[in-house]
Amino acid sequence: TSLETKGGADEIVVRDFYGYSLMVSTDLGSDLIVMEDVATWEDLGVFTGPDADAVTMTRVDSGKNITVSLDVGNDSLIGTNVTAAYDVVLEGGDGFDTIGDFGIFGGEKTEIKEFENYL
């Protein structure tokens, strides 16, 4: 499943999703992405565009990998009970980015980079 937005401030909310894979991408604008009770058999990805974006992930699980890549802007990512069978890769990008790690775990690797502030 792929969810994509174009310019403007957008809000994407994914709740109670169980599927093969999930990719979410946004473009220009300060976007909000909320994921709650999400599970995939394969990869899960979140890719935001420029501007100040906010991503919240609660009880999110991937049978393979999770990638979150935040572009230019003062972005935030809050992860609570986020797990992947293999790798979790979280990239803050340019700007002053904040991460709240309340249980983010990759079975083989957890990589958190380019975040300037930790909650």
CNS distance restraints for C-alpha pairs under 8 A (distance, minus, plus):
assign (resid   1 and name CA) (resid  19 and name CA) 7.72 0.50 0.50
assign (resid   1 and name CA) (resid  20 and name CA) 7.54 0.50 0.50
assign (resid   1 and name CA) (resid  21 and name CA) 5.92 0.50 0.50
assign (resid   1 and name CA) (resid  22 and name CA) 4.86 0.50 0.50
assign (resid   1 and name CA) (resid  23 and name CA) 6.38 0.50 0.50
assign (resid   2 and name CA) (resid  22 and name CA) 5.81 0.50 0.50
assign (resid   2 and name CA) (resid  23 and name CA) 4.75 0.50 0.50
assign (resid   2 and name CA) (resid  24 and name CA) 5.93 0.50 0.50
assign (resid   3 and name CA) (resid  22 and name CA) 7.87 0.50 0.50
assign (resid   3 and name CA) (resid  23 and name CA) 6.24 0.50 0.50
assign (resid   3 and name CA) (resid  24 and name CA) 4.77 0.50 0.50
assign (resid   3 and name CA) (resid  25 and name CA) 6.42 0.50 0.50
assign (resid   4 and name CA) (resid  24 and name CA) 5.83 0.50 0.50
assign (resid   4 and name CA) (resid  25 and name CA) 4.86 0.50 0.50
assign (resid   4 and name CA) (resid  26 and name CA) 5.75 0.50 0.50
assign (resid   5 and name CA) (resid  10 and name CA) 7.14 0.50 0.50
assign (resid   5 and name CA) (resid  25 and name CA) 6.54 0.50 0.50
assign (resid   5 and name CA) (resid  26 and name CA) 4.85 0.50 0.50
assign (resid   5 and name CA) (resid  27 and name CA) 6.24 0.50 0.50
assign (resid   6 and name CA) (resid  26 and name CA) 6.19 0.50 0.50
assign (resid   6 and name CA) (resid  27 and name CA) 4.99 0.50 0.50
assign (resid   6 and name CA) (resid  28 and name CA) 6.80 0.50 0.50
assign (resid   7 and name CA) (resid  26 and name CA) 7.74 0.50 0.50
assign (resid   7 and name CA) (resid  27 and name CA) 5.26 0.50 0.50
assign (resid   7 and name CA) (resid  28 and name CA) 4.48 0.50 0.50
assign (resid   7 and name CA) (resid  29 and name CA) 5.87 0.50 0.50
assign (resid   8 and name CA) (resid  27 and name CA) 7.62 0.50 0.50
assign (resid   8 and name CA) (resid  28 and name CA) 5.87 0.50 0.50
assign (resid   8 and name CA) (resid  29 and name CA) 4.51 0.50 0.50
assign (resid   8 and name CA) (resid  30 and name CA) 7.20 0.50 0.50
assign (resid   8 and name CA) (resid  31 and name CA) 7.83 0.50 0.50
assign (resid   9 and name CA) (resid  28 and name CA) 7.48 0.50 0.50
assign (resid   9 and name CA) (resid  29 and name CA) 4.49 0.50 0.50
assign (resid   9 and name CA) (resid  30 and name CA) 4.81 0.50 0.50
assign (resid   9 and name CA) (resid  31 and name CA) 5.00 0.50 0.50
assign (resid   9 and name CA) (resid  32 and name CA) 7.85 0.50 0.50
assign (resid  10 and name CA) (resid  26 and name CA) 7.83 0.50 0.50
assign (resid  10 and name CA) (resid  29 and name CA) 7.20 0.50 0.50
assign (resid  10 and name CA) (resid  30 and name CA) 7.04 0.50 0.50
assign (resid  10 and name CA) (resid  31 and name CA) 4.77 0.50 0.50
assign (resid  10 and name CA) (resid  32 and name CA) 6.32 0.50 0.50
assign (resid  11 and name CA) (resid  31 and name CA) 5.79 0.50 0.50
assign (resid  11 and name CA) (resid  32 and name CA) 4.69 0.50 0.50
assign (resid  11 and name CA) (resid  33 and name CA) 5.87 0.50 0.50
assign (resid  11 and name CA) (resid  34 and name CA) 7.96 0.50 0.50
assign (resid  12 and name CA) (resid  32 and name CA) 6.29 0.50 0.50
assign (resid  12 and name CA) (resid  33 and name CA) 4.82 0.50 0.50
assign (resid  12 and name CA) (resid  34 and name CA) 6.27 0.50 0.50
assign (resid  13 and name CA) (resid  33 and name CA) 5.93 0.50 0.50
assign (resid  13 and name CA) (resid  34 and name CA) 4.73 0.50 0.50
assign (resid  13 and name CA) (resid  35 and name CA) 6.01 0.50 0.50
assign (resid  14 and name CA) (resid  34 and name CA) 6.19 0.50 0.50
assign (resid  14 and name CA) (resid  35 and name CA) 4.82 0.50 0.50
assign (resid  14 and name CA) (resid  36 and name CA) 6.39 0.50 0.50
assign (resid  14 and name CA) (resid  38 and name CA) 7.40 0.50 0.50
assign (resid  15 and name CA) (resid  35 and name CA) 5.88 0.50 0.50
assign (resid  15 and name CA) (resid  36 and name CA) 4.81 0.50 0.50
assign (resid  15 and name CA) (resid  37 and name CA) 5.78 0.50 0.50
assign (resid  15 and name CA) (resid  38 and name CA) 6.43 0.50 0.50
assign (resid  16 and name CA) (resid  36 and name CA) 6.53 0.50 0.50
assign (resid  16 and name CA) (resid  37 and name CA) 4.93 0.50 0.50
assign (resid  16 and name CA) (resid  38 and name CA) 5.67 0.50 0.50
assign (resid  17 and name CA) (resid  37 and name CA) 6.60 0.50 0.50
assign (resid  17 and name CA) (resid  38 and name CA) 4.75 0.50 0.50
assign (resid  17 and name CA) (resid  39 and name CA) 6.29 0.50 0.50
assign (resid  18 and name CA) (resid  38 and name CA) 5.95 0.50 0.50
assign (resid  18 and name CA) (resid  39 and name CA) 4.87 0.50 0.50
assign (resid  18 and name CA) (resid  40 and name CA) 5.74 0.50 0.50
assign (resid  19 and name CA) (resid  39 and name CA) 6.64 0.50 0.50
assign (resid  19 and name CA) (resid  40 and name CA) 5.00 0.50 0.50
assign (resid  19 and name CA) (resid  41 and name CA) 6.57 0.50 0.50
assign (resid  20 and name CA) (resid  40 and name CA) 5.23 0.50 0.50
assign (resid  20 and name CA) (resid  41 and name CA) 4.97 0.50 0.50
assign (resid  20 and name CA) (resid  42 and name CA) 5.67 0.50 0.50
assign (resid  21 and name CA) (resid  40 and name CA) 5.17 0.50 0.50
assign (resid  21 and name CA) (resid  41 and name CA) 6.32 0.50 0.50
assign (resid  21 and name CA) (resid  42 and name CA) 5.03 0.50 0.50
assign (resid  21 and name CA) (resid  43 and name CA) 5.36 0.50 0.50
assign (resid  21 and name CA) (resid  44 and name CA) 5.77 0.50 0.50
assign (resid  22 and name CA) (resid  40 and name CA) 6.98 0.50 0.50
assign (resid  22 and name CA) (resid  43 and name CA) 6.77 0.50 0.50
assign (resid  22 and name CA) (resid  44 and name CA) 4.86 0.50 0.50
assign (resid  22 and name CA) (resid  45 and name CA) 6.40 0.50 0.50
assign (resid  23 and name CA) (resid  44 and name CA) 5.76 0.50 0.50
assign (resid  23 and name CA) (resid  45 and name CA) 4.70 0.50 0.50
assign (resid  23 and name CA) (resid  46 and name CA) 5.96 0.50 0.50
assign (resid  23 and name CA) (resid  47 and name CA) 7.96 0.50 0.50
assign (resid  24 and name CA) (resid  45 and name CA) 6.20 0.50 0.50
assign (resid  24 and name CA) (resid  46 and name CA) 4.80 0.50 0.50
assign (resid  24 and name CA) (resid  47 and name CA) 6.24 0.50 0.50
assign (resid  25 and name CA) (resid  46 and name CA) 5.84 0.50 0.50
assign (resid  25 and name CA) (resid  47 and name CA) 4.61 0.50 0.50
assign (resid  25 and name CA) (resid  48 and name CA) 5.51 0.50 0.50
assign (resid  25 and name CA) (resid  49 and name CA) 7.70 0.50 0.50
assign (resid  26 and name CA) (resid  31 and name CA) 7.21 0.50 0.50
assign (resid  26 and name CA) (resid  47 and name CA) 6.51 0.50 0.50
assign (resid  26 and name CA) (resid  48 and name CA) 4.77 0.50 0.50
assign (resid  26 and name CA) (resid  49 and name CA) 5.54 0.50 0.50
assign (resid  27 and name CA) (resid  48 and name CA) 6.28 0.50 0.50
assign (resid  27 and name CA) (resid  49 and name CA) 4.35 0.50 0.50
assign (resid  27 and name CA) (resid  50 and name CA) 6.84 0.50 0.50
assign (resid  28 and name CA) (resid  49 and name CA) 5.36 0.50 0.50
assign (resid  28 and name CA) (resid  50 and name CA) 5.39 0.50 0.50
assign (resid  28 and name CA) (resid  51 and name CA) 6.52 0.50 0.50
assign (resid  29 and name CA) (resid  49 and name CA) 7.41 0.50 0.50
assign (resid  29 and name CA) (resid  50 and name CA) 6.71 0.50 0.50
assign (resid  29 and name CA) (resid  51 and name CA) 5.51 0.50 0.50
assign (resid  29 and name CA) (resid  52 and name CA) 7.39 0.50 0.50
assign (resid  29 and name CA) (resid  53 and name CA) 7.78 0.50 0.50
assign (resid  30 and name CA) (resid  50 and name CA) 7.77 0.50 0.50
assign (resid  30 and name CA) (resid  51 and name CA) 5.24 0.50 0.50
assign (resid  30 and name CA) (resid  52 and name CA) 4.85 0.50 0.50
assign (resid  30 and name CA) (resid  53 and name CA) 4.92 0.50 0.50
assign (resid  30 and name CA) (resid  54 and name CA) 7.76 0.50 0.50
assign (resid  31 and name CA) (resid  48 and name CA) 7.80 0.50 0.50
assign (resid  31 and name CA) (resid  51 and name CA) 7.99 0.50 0.50
assign (resid  31 and name CA) (resid  52 and name CA) 7.12 0.50 0.50
assign (resid  31 and name CA) (resid  53 and name CA) 4.77 0.50 0.50
assign (resid  31 and name CA) (resid  54 and name CA) 6.34 0.50 0.50
assign (resid  32 and name CA) (resid  53 and name CA) 5.96 0.50 0.50
assign (resid  32 and name CA) (resid  54 and name CA) 4.91 0.50 0.50
assign (resid  32 and name CA) (resid  55 and name CA) 5.98 0.50 0.50
assign (resid  33 and name CA) (resid  54 and name CA) 6.28 0.50 0.50
assign (resid  33 and name CA) (resid  55 and name CA) 4.74 0.50 0.50
assign (resid  33 and name CA) (resid  56 and name CA) 6.31 0.50 0.50
assign (resid  34 and name CA) (resid  55 and name CA) 5.93 0.50 0.50
assign (resid  34 and name CA) (resid  56 and name CA) 4.86 0.50 0.50
assign (resid  34 and name CA) (resid  57 and name CA) 6.09 0.50 0.50
assign (resid  35 and name CA) (resid  56 and name CA) 6.19 0.50 0.50
assign (resid  35 and name CA) (resid  57 and name CA) 4.77 0.50 0.50
assign (resid  35 and name CA) (resid  58 and name CA) 6.13 0.50 0.50
assign (resid  35 and name CA) (resid  60 and name CA) 7.20 0.50 0.50
assign (resid  36 and name CA) (resid  57 and name CA) 6.06 0.50 0.50
assign (resid  36 and name CA) (resid  58 and name CA) 4.76 0.50 0.50
assign (resid  36 and name CA) (resid  59 and name CA) 5.85 0.50 0.50
assign (resid  36 and name CA) (resid  60 and name CA) 6.57 0.50 0.50
assign (resid  37 and name CA) (resid  58 and name CA) 6.44 0.50 0.50
assign (resid  37 and name CA) (resid  59 and name CA) 4.91 0.50 0.50
assign (resid  37 and name CA) (resid  60 and name CA) 5.70 0.50 0.50
assign (resid  38 and name CA) (resid  59 and name CA) 6.54 0.50 0.50
assign (resid  38 and name CA) (resid  60 and name CA) 4.74 0.50 0.50
assign (resid  38 and name CA) (resid  61 and name CA) 6.31 0.50 0.50
assign (resid  39 and name CA) (resid  60 and name CA) 5.81 0.50 0.50
assign (resid  39 and name CA) (resid  61 and name CA) 4.68 0.50 0.50
assign (resid  39 and name CA) (resid  62 and name CA) 5.68 0.50 0.50
assign (resid  39 and name CA) (resid  63 and name CA) 7.80 0.50 0.50
assign (resid  40 and name CA) (resid  44 and name CA) 6.86 0.50 0.50
assign (resid  40 and name CA) (resid  61 and name CA) 6.48 0.50 0.50
assign (resid  40 and name CA) (resid  62 and name CA) 4.84 0.50 0.50
assign (resid  40 and name CA) (resid  63 and name CA) 5.94 0.50 0.50
assign (resid  41 and name CA) (resid  62 and name CA) 5.97 0.50 0.50
assign (resid  41 and name CA) (resid  63 and name CA) 4.39 0.50 0.50
assign (resid  41 and name CA) (resid  64 and name CA) 6.76 0.50 0.50
assign (resid  42 and name CA) (resid  62 and name CA) 6.23 0.50 0.50
assign (resid  42 and name CA) (resid  63 and name CA) 5.22 0.50 0.50
assign (resid  42 and name CA) (resid  64 and name CA) 5.03 0.50 0.50
assign (resid  42 and name CA) (resid  65 and name CA) 7.04 0.50 0.50
assign (resid  43 and name CA) (resid  62 and name CA) 6.17 0.50 0.50
assign (resid  43 and name CA) (resid  63 and name CA) 7.01 0.50 0.50
assign (resid  43 and name CA) (resid  64 and name CA) 5.32 0.50 0.50
assign (resid  43 and name CA) (resid  65 and name CA) 4.82 0.50 0.50
assign (resid  43 and name CA) (resid  66 and name CA) 5.95 0.50 0.50
assign (resid  44 and name CA) (resid  62 and name CA) 6.35 0.50 0.50
assign (resid  44 and name CA) (resid  65 and name CA) 6.29 0.50 0.50
assign (resid  44 and name CA) (resid  66 and name CA) 4.85 0.50 0.50
assign (resid  44 and name CA) (resid  67 and name CA) 6.48 0.50 0.50
assign (resid  45 and name CA) (resid  66 and name CA) 5.70 0.50 0.50
assign (resid  45 and name CA) (resid  67 and name CA) 4.73 0.50 0.50
assign (resid  45 and name CA) (resid  68 and name CA) 5.74 0.50 0.50
assign (resid  46 and name CA) (resid  67 and name CA) 6.32 0.50 0.50
assign (resid  46 and name CA) (resid  68 and name CA) 4.66 0.50 0.50
assign (resid  46 and name CA) (resid  69 and name CA) 6.24 0.50 0.50
assign (resid  46 and name CA) (resid  70 and name CA) 7.99 0.50 0.50
assign (resid  47 and name CA) (resid  68 and name CA) 5.97 0.50 0.50
assign (resid  47 and name CA) (resid  69 and name CA) 4.90 0.50 0.50
assign (resid  47 and name CA) (resid  70 and name CA) 6.00 0.50 0.50
assign (resid  47 and name CA) (resid  71 and name CA) 7.63 0.50 0.50
assign (resid  48 and name CA) (resid  53 and name CA) 7.03 0.50 0.50
assign (resid  48 and name CA) (resid  69 and name CA) 6.53 0.50 0.50
assign (resid  48 and name CA) (resid  70 and name CA) 5.07 0.50 0.50
assign (resid  48 and name CA) (resid  71 and name CA) 5.75 0.50 0.50
assign (resid  49 and name CA) (resid  53 and name CA) 7.96 0.50 0.50
assign (resid  49 and name CA) (resid  70 and name CA) 6.91 0.50 0.50
assign (resid  49 and name CA) (resid  71 and name CA) 5.16 0.50 0.50
assign (resid  49 and name CA) (resid  72 and name CA) 7.00 0.50 0.50
assign (resid  50 and name CA) (resid  71 and name CA) 5.26 0.50 0.50
assign (resid  50 and name CA) (resid  72 and name CA) 4.64 0.50 0.50
assign (resid  50 and name CA) (resid  73 and name CA) 5.76 0.50 0.50
assign (resid  51 and name CA) (resid  71 and name CA) 7.65 0.50 0.50
assign (resid  51 and name CA) (resid  72 and name CA) 6.11 0.50 0.50
assign (resid  51 and name CA) (resid  73 and name CA) 4.49 0.50 0.50
assign (resid  51 and name CA) (resid  74 and name CA) 6.98 0.50 0.50
assign (resid  51 and name CA) (resid  75 and name CA) 7.67 0.50 0.50
assign (resid  52 and name CA) (resid  72 and name CA) 7.74 0.50 0.50
assign (resid  52 and name CA) (resid  73 and name CA) 4.75 0.50 0.50
assign (resid  52 and name CA) (resid  74 and name CA) 4.80 0.50 0.50
assign (resid  52 and name CA) (resid  75 and name CA) 4.85 0.50 0.50
assign (resid  52 and name CA) (resid  76 and name CA) 7.85 0.50 0.50
assign (resid  53 and name CA) (resid  70 and name CA) 7.55 0.50 0.50
assign (resid  53 and name CA) (resid  73 and name CA) 7.27 0.50 0.50
assign (resid  53 and name CA) (resid  74 and name CA) 7.15 0.50 0.50
assign (resid  53 and name CA) (resid  75 and name CA) 4.77 0.50 0.50
assign (resid  53 and name CA) (resid  76 and name CA) 6.46 0.50 0.50
assign (resid  54 and name CA) (resid  75 and name CA) 5.74 0.50 0.50
assign (resid  54 and name CA) (resid  76 and name CA) 4.79 0.50 0.50
assign (resid  54 and name CA) (resid  77 and name CA) 5.97 0.50 0.50
assign (resid  55 and name CA) (resid  76 and name CA) 6.20 0.50 0.50
assign (resid  55 and name CA) (resid  77 and name CA) 4.75 0.50 0.50
assign (resid  55 and name CA) (resid  78 and name CA) 6.36 0.50 0.50
assign (resid  56 and name CA) (resid  77 and name CA) 5.81 0.50 0.50
assign (resid  56 and name CA) (resid  78 and name CA) 4.78 0.50 0.50
assign (resid  56 and name CA) (resid  79 and name CA) 6.09 0.50 0.50
assign (resid  57 and name CA) (resid  77 and name CA) 7.87 0.50 0.50
assign (resid  57 and name CA) (resid  78 and name CA) 6.20 0.50 0.50
assign (resid  57 and name CA) (resid  79 and name CA) 4.85 0.50 0.50
assign (resid  57 and name CA) (resid  80 and name CA) 6.21 0.50 0.50
assign (resid  57 and name CA) (resid  82 and name CA) 6.96 0.50 0.50
assign (resid  58 and name CA) (resid  79 and name CA) 6.08 0.50 0.50
assign (resid  58 and name CA) (resid  80 and name CA) 4.78 0.50 0.50
assign (resid  58 and name CA) (resid  81 and name CA) 5.99 0.50 0.50
assign (resid  58 and name CA) (resid  82 and name CA) 6.63 0.50 0.50
assign (resid  59 and name CA) (resid  80 and name CA) 6.26 0.50 0.50
assign (resid  59 and name CA) (resid  81 and name CA) 4.83 0.50 0.50
assign (resid  59 and name CA) (resid  82 and name CA) 5.66 0.50 0.50
assign (resid  60 and name CA) (resid  80 and name CA) 7.99 0.50 0.50
assign (resid  60 and name CA) (resid  81 and name CA) 6.54 0.50 0.50
assign (resid  60 and name CA) (resid  82 and name CA) 4.76 0.50 0.50
assign (resid  60 and name CA) (resid  83 and name CA) 6.40 0.50 0.50
assign (resid  61 and name CA) (resid  82 and name CA) 5.84 0.50 0.50
assign (resid  61 and name CA) (resid  83 and name CA) 4.84 0.50 0.50
assign (resid  61 and name CA) (resid  84 and name CA) 5.62 0.50 0.50
assign (resid  62 and name CA) (resid  66 and name CA) 6.47 0.50 0.50
assign (resid  62 and name CA) (resid  83 and name CA) 6.42 0.50 0.50
assign (resid  62 and name CA) (resid  84 and name CA) 4.58 0.50 0.50
assign (resid  62 and name CA) (resid  85 and name CA) 6.38 0.50 0.50
assign (resid  63 and name CA) (resid  84 and name CA) 5.98 0.50 0.50
assign (resid  63 and name CA) (resid  85 and name CA) 5.20 0.50 0.50
assign (resid  63 and name CA) (resid  86 and name CA) 7.65 0.50 0.50
assign (resid  64 and name CA) (resid  84 and name CA) 5.79 0.50 0.50
assign (resid  64 and name CA) (resid  85 and name CA) 5.04 0.50 0.50
assign (resid  64 and name CA) (resid  86 and name CA) 5.27 0.50 0.50
assign (resid  64 and name CA) (resid  87 and name CA) 7.09 0.50 0.50
assign (resid  65 and name CA) (resid  84 and name CA) 5.40 0.50 0.50
assign (resid  65 and name CA) (resid  85 and name CA) 6.64 0.50 0.50
assign (resid  65 and name CA) (resid  86 and name CA) 5.48 0.50 0.50
assign (resid  65 and name CA) (resid  87 and name CA) 4.83 0.50 0.50
assign (resid  65 and name CA) (resid  88 and name CA) 5.85 0.50 0.50
assign (resid  65 and name CA) (resid 106 and name CA) 7.81 0.50 0.50
assign (resid  66 and name CA) (resid  83 and name CA) 7.94 0.50 0.50
assign (resid  66 and name CA) (resid  84 and name CA) 6.17 0.50 0.50
assign (resid  66 and name CA) (resid  87 and name CA) 6.36 0.50 0.50
assign (resid  66 and name CA) (resid  88 and name CA) 4.76 0.50 0.50
assign (resid  66 and name CA) (resid  89 and name CA) 6.33 0.50 0.50
assign (resid  67 and name CA) (resid  88 and name CA) 5.93 0.50 0.50
assign (resid  67 and name CA) (resid  89 and name CA) 4.85 0.50 0.50
assign (resid  67 and name CA) (resid  90 and name CA) 5.88 0.50 0.50
assign (resid  68 and name CA) (resid  89 and name CA) 6.41 0.50 0.50
assign (resid  68 and name CA) (resid  90 and name CA) 4.83 0.50 0.50
assign (resid  68 and name CA) (resid  91 and name CA) 6.16 0.50 0.50
assign (resid  69 and name CA) (resid  90 and name CA) 6.09 0.50 0.50
assign (resid  69 and name CA) (resid  91 and name CA) 4.80 0.50 0.50
assign (resid  69 and name CA) (resid  92 and name CA) 6.39 0.50 0.50
assign (resid  69 and name CA) (resid  93 and name CA) 7.13 0.50 0.50
assign (resid  70 and name CA) (resid  75 and name CA) 6.84 0.50 0.50
assign (resid  70 and name CA) (resid  91 and name CA) 6.07 0.50 0.50
assign (resid  70 and name CA) (resid  92 and name CA) 5.09 0.50 0.50
assign (resid  70 and name CA) (resid  93 and name CA) 5.48 0.50 0.50
assign (resid  71 and name CA) (resid  92 and name CA) 7.02 0.50 0.50
assign (resid  71 and name CA) (resid  93 and name CA) 5.02 0.50 0.50
assign (resid  71 and name CA) (resid  94 and name CA) 6.47 0.50 0.50
assign (resid  72 and name CA) (resid  93 and name CA) 5.77 0.50 0.50
assign (resid  72 and name CA) (resid  94 and name CA) 4.63 0.50 0.50
assign (resid  72 and name CA) (resid  95 and name CA) 5.82 0.50 0.50
assign (resid  73 and name CA) (resid  93 and name CA) 7.73 0.50 0.50
assign (resid  73 and name CA) (resid  94 and name CA) 6.24 0.50 0.50
assign (resid  73 and name CA) (resid  95 and name CA) 4.79 0.50 0.50
assign (resid  73 and name CA) (resid  96 and name CA) 7.00 0.50 0.50
assign (resid  73 and name CA) (resid  97 and name CA) 7.60 0.50 0.50
assign (resid  74 and name CA) (resid  94 and name CA) 7.82 0.50 0.50
assign (resid  74 and name CA) (resid  95 and name CA) 4.99 0.50 0.50
assign (resid  74 and name CA) (resid  96 and name CA) 4.70 0.50 0.50
assign (resid  74 and name CA) (resid  97 and name CA) 5.09 0.50 0.50
assign (resid  74 and name CA) (resid  98 and name CA) 7.74 0.50 0.50
assign (resid  75 and name CA) (resid  92 and name CA) 7.12 0.50 0.50
assign (resid  75 and name CA) (resid  95 and name CA) 7.44 0.50 0.50
assign (resid  75 and name CA) (resid  96 and name CA) 6.91 0.50 0.50
assign (resid  75 and name CA) (resid  97 and name CA) 4.76 0.50 0.50
assign (resid  75 and name CA) (resid  98 and name CA) 6.37 0.50 0.50
assign (resid  76 and name CA) (resid  97 and name CA) 5.65 0.50 0.50
assign (resid  76 and name CA) (resid  98 and name CA) 4.65 0.50 0.50
assign (resid  76 and name CA) (resid  99 and name CA) 5.76 0.50 0.50
assign (resid  77 and name CA) (resid  98 and name CA) 6.35 0.50 0.50
assign (resid  77 and name CA) (resid  99 and name CA) 4.83 0.50 0.50
assign (resid  77 and name CA) (resid 100 and name CA) 6.26 0.50 0.50
assign (resid  78 and name CA) (resid  99 and name CA) 5.73 0.50 0.50
assign (resid  78 and name CA) (resid 100 and name CA) 4.49 0.50 0.50
assign (resid  78 and name CA) (resid 101 and name CA) 6.34 0.50 0.50
assign (resid  78 and name CA) (resid 102 and name CA) 7.53 0.50 0.50
assign (resid  79 and name CA) (resid  99 and name CA) 7.87 0.50 0.50
assign (resid  79 and name CA) (resid 100 and name CA) 6.09 0.50 0.50
assign (resid  79 and name CA) (resid 101 and name CA) 5.39 0.50 0.50
assign (resid  79 and name CA) (resid 102 and name CA) 5.71 0.50 0.50
assign (resid  79 and name CA) (resid 103 and name CA) 6.67 0.50 0.50
assign (resid  79 and name CA) (resid 104 and name CA) 6.19 0.50 0.50
assign (resid  80 and name CA) (resid 101 and name CA) 6.71 0.50 0.50
assign (resid  80 and name CA) (resid 102 and name CA) 4.53 0.50 0.50
assign (resid  80 and name CA) (resid 103 and name CA) 5.16 0.50 0.50
assign (resid  80 and name CA) (resid 104 and name CA) 6.60 0.50 0.50
assign (resid  81 and name CA) (resid 102 and name CA) 6.58 0.50 0.50
assign (resid  81 and name CA) (resid 103 and name CA) 4.68 0.50 0.50
assign (resid  81 and name CA) (resid 104 and name CA) 5.97 0.50 0.50
assign (resid  81 and name CA) (resid 105 and name CA) 7.95 0.50 0.50
assign (resid  82 and name CA) (resid 103 and name CA) 6.10 0.50 0.50
assign (resid  82 and name CA) (resid 104 and name CA) 4.68 0.50 0.50
assign (resid  82 and name CA) (resid 105 and name CA) 6.26 0.50 0.50
assign (resid  83 and name CA) (resid  88 and name CA) 7.50 0.50 0.50
assign (resid  83 and name CA) (resid 103 and name CA) 7.98 0.50 0.50
assign (resid  83 and name CA) (resid 104 and name CA) 5.93 0.50 0.50
assign (resid  83 and name CA) (resid 105 and name CA) 4.84 0.50 0.50
assign (resid  83 and name CA) (resid 106 and name CA) 5.67 0.50 0.50
assign (resid  83 and name CA) (resid 107 and name CA) 7.55 0.50 0.50
assign (resid  84 and name CA) (resid  88 and name CA) 6.23 0.50 0.50
assign (resid  84 and name CA) (resid 105 and name CA) 6.58 0.50 0.50
assign (resid  84 and name CA) (resid 106 and name CA) 4.84 0.50 0.50
assign (resid  84 and name CA) (resid 107 and name CA) 6.04 0.50 0.50
assign (resid  85 and name CA) (resid 106 and name CA) 6.14 0.50 0.50
assign (resid  85 and name CA) (resid 107 and name CA) 4.77 0.50 0.50
assign (resid  85 and name CA) (resid 108 and name CA) 7.22 0.50 0.50
assign (resid  86 and name CA) (resid 106 and name CA) 5.55 0.50 0.50
assign (resid  86 and name CA) (resid 107 and name CA) 4.72 0.50 0.50
assign (resid  86 and name CA) (resid 108 and name CA) 4.85 0.50 0.50
assign (resid  86 and name CA) (resid 109 and name CA) 6.55 0.50 0.50
assign (resid  87 and name CA) (resid 106 and name CA) 4.71 0.50 0.50
assign (resid  87 and name CA) (resid 107 and name CA) 6.34 0.50 0.50
assign (resid  87 and name CA) (resid 108 and name CA) 5.66 0.50 0.50
assign (resid  87 and name CA) (resid 109 and name CA) 4.72 0.50 0.50
assign (resid  87 and name CA) (resid 110 and name CA) 5.91 0.50 0.50
assign (resid  87 and name CA) (resid 111 and name CA) 7.85 0.50 0.50
assign (resid  88 and name CA) (resid 104 and name CA) 7.86 0.50 0.50
assign (resid  88 and name CA) (resid 105 and name CA) 6.75 0.50 0.50
assign (resid  88 and name CA) (resid 106 and name CA) 4.92 0.50 0.50
assign (resid  88 and name CA) (resid 109 and name CA) 6.24 0.50 0.50
assign (resid  88 and name CA) (resid 110 and name CA) 4.78 0.50 0.50
assign (resid  88 and name CA) (resid 111 and name CA) 6.15 0.50 0.50
assign (resid  89 and name CA) (resid 109 and name CA) 7.94 0.50 0.50
assign (resid  89 and name CA) (resid 110 and name CA) 6.08 0.50 0.50
assign (resid  89 and name CA) (resid 111 and name CA) 4.77 0.50 0.50
assign (resid  89 and name CA) (resid 112 and name CA) 6.11 0.50 0.50
assign (resid  90 and name CA) (resid 111 and name CA) 6.16 0.50 0.50
assign (resid  90 and name CA) (resid 112 and name CA) 4.85 0.50 0.50
assign (resid  90 and name CA) (resid 113 and name CA) 6.30 0.50 0.50
assign (resid  91 and name CA) (resid 112 and name CA) 6.23 0.50 0.50
assign (resid  91 and name CA) (resid 113 and name CA) 5.10 0.50 0.50
assign (resid  91 and name CA) (resid 114 and name CA) 5.77 0.50 0.50
assign (resid  91 and name CA) (resid 115 and name CA) 7.28 0.50 0.50
assign (resid  92 and name CA) (resid  97 and name CA) 5.70 0.50 0.50
assign (resid  92 and name CA) (resid  98 and name CA) 7.81 0.50 0.50
assign (resid  92 and name CA) (resid 113 and name CA) 6.30 0.50 0.50
assign (resid  92 and name CA) (resid 114 and name CA) 4.66 0.50 0.50
assign (resid  92 and name CA) (resid 115 and name CA) 5.05 0.50 0.50
assign (resid  93 and name CA) (resid  97 and name CA) 7.54 0.50 0.50
assign (resid  93 and name CA) (resid 114 and name CA) 5.72 0.50 0.50
assign (resid  93 and name CA) (resid 115 and name CA) 7.59 0.50 0.50
assign (resid  94 and name CA) (resid 114 and name CA) 7.47 0.50 0.50
assign (resid  96 and name CA) (resid 115 and name CA) 7.05 0.50 0.50
assign (resid  96 and name CA) (resid 116 and name CA) 5.78 0.50 0.50
assign (resid  96 and name CA) (resid 117 and name CA) 7.41 0.50 0.50
assign (resid  97 and name CA) (resid 114 and name CA) 7.38 0.50 0.50
assign (resid  97 and name CA) (resid 115 and name CA) 4.88 0.50 0.50
assign (resid  97 and name CA) (resid 116 and name CA) 5.47 0.50 0.50
assign (resid  97 and name CA) (resid 117 and name CA) 6.22 0.50 0.50
assign (resid  98 and name CA) (resid 115 and name CA) 5.75 0.50 0.50
assign (resid  98 and name CA) (resid 116 and name CA) 6.19 0.50 0.50
assign (resid  98 and name CA) (resid 117 and name CA) 4.55 0.50 0.50
assign (resid  98 and name CA) (resid 118 and name CA) 5.73 0.50 0.50
assign (resid  98 and name CA) (resid 119 and name CA) 7.22 0.50 0.50
assign (resid  99 and name CA) (resid 115 and name CA) 6.52 0.50 0.50
assign (resid  99 and name CA) (resid 117 and name CA) 6.36 0.50 0.50
assign (resid  99 and name CA) (resid 118 and name CA) 5.07 0.50 0.50
assign (resid  99 and name CA) (resid 119 and name CA) 6.16 0.50 0.50
assign (resid 100 and name CA) (resid 118 and name CA) 5.89 0.50 0.50
assign (resid 100 and name CA) (resid 119 and name CA) 4.73 0.50 0.50
assign (resid 101 and name CA) (resid 118 and name CA) 7.69 0.50 0.50
assign (resid 101 and name CA) (resid 119 and name CA) 7.17 0.50 0.50
assign (resid 104 and name CA) (resid 110 and name CA) 7.68 0.50 0.50
assign (resid 105 and name CA) (resid 109 and name CA) 7.76 0.50 0.50
assign (resid 105 and name CA) (resid 110 and name CA) 5.96 0.50 0.50
assign (resid 106 and name CA) (resid 110 and name CA) 4.86 0.50 0.50
